[in-house]
Amino acid sequence: MLSRRSLLKALFSAAAIPLAAGLSSEAEAQYYGPRGAPPPPRREPRPPARRGYTWVPGHWNWRRGPGWVWQSGHWEENRRGFVYAGPRWVLRRGQWVYEPGRWVRQR
C-alpha cells in the first residue's frame, strides 16, 4: 500500500522532469555569441618597442548588438617570470569562445 508521502514524492518528481527539460532547452536558445568565425585580423602598425612592456596586437570582440567589433592593440607591462599569451577565439563544441590574453609562468 502506498503512503501519502510516497505518493506525493512520485507526483512531484514526475512533474519536475518536464520542467527541467524545458529549462535546458530555454537556456540553449538564449545563446547570444557569434554564429561564425571572427573576421581576419586587421593590419595594425606595430609601434616601436618599449622597455618593460609587451605589445598585444588588436583582436576582434563580439558584442551582442553590433556583432564583431575591433579592439585596438595596447601595451601590457611585463611581469617578471611570465610571458604573455595573447587573446584568441577558439571553436568549442560548435561555438566560438573567446579566451582573453593572460600571463603564463615561464618554465
N, C-alpha and C positions, 0 to 999 in steps of 0.2 A: 504494500500500500504506500502511495506517495504522500509525503508530508506536505504541508502548506509551504514550508521553507524551500524544499527541493523543487516544488512546482514553480515557485516564484523565480528561483535561480535559473531554471530551464527557460522560462519565458524571457527573462532579461538577457540571457546570453544569446538566445535566438534572435532577439530584436537588435542586439549590438552588432552582429555580424554584417548585415546590410549597411548599417550606419558607418562602420569602419571602412567598408569597401567604397562607399560614396565619398568619404573624406580623402582617401588616397587618390581617386581619380580627379577630384576637385583640385588637389594640390598640384598634380601633374599639369592640369590645364592652366595654372597660373604661372607658368614659366615665362619670364619676360626677357630672357637672354637672347643673344644673337642666333639666328637660324642658319647662318652661313659663316664661312671663314672670314677673318678680318681682311681688309684690303691690303695690298702690298705696302711695305713701309715707304714713307716719303723720304726723299733725299734731303738731308739737312746738312748745312755746313758745320763741320766739326770745329769748334773753337780751339785756339792754341791751348796746349797743356797747362794746367795749373798745379803747382806743387802742393801735395797733400790732399788732392781731390781726384775723383774718378768721374769721367763724363758718362752719363747714362743717356743713350740715344732715345729719341722720341718713339712713341708707340701709339697704337690705336686703343681707345677706351670705348666701351659700349654704354650708351645712355638710353634709357627707356624711351624717351620722346624722340630725340633727333637721330638715334641709331649710332653709327660709328663716328667718333669724334677724335681728332688728332690731339695727342698730348705731346707738347714740345719737349725736347731733351733738356736736361738740367745737370748741375754738378752735385755730387754727393761727397761729403767729407770722408776721407779714408778712415778706416778703423784698423788699428794695429792687430795683426794676426788674422785678418779676414780679407776675402776677395768678394767683389760684388758680382752677383748673378742677376742679370737684367730681367725685366718683366717679359712675359711671353703668354701667348694663347695656346692652349692645348686641347685637342679633341678627346673628350672622355665620354664614353657611353653615348655617342652620337650628339653630344652637346659641347659647344665651345666654352671653355672655362679659363678665366684669367688667373694667372699666377703672378702676383706682384713681385717686383725686384726685392732682393734680400741679400744680406751679408752672410757669407758662408765661411766657416773657420778653415784656415789653411792647414794642410797636413804636413 
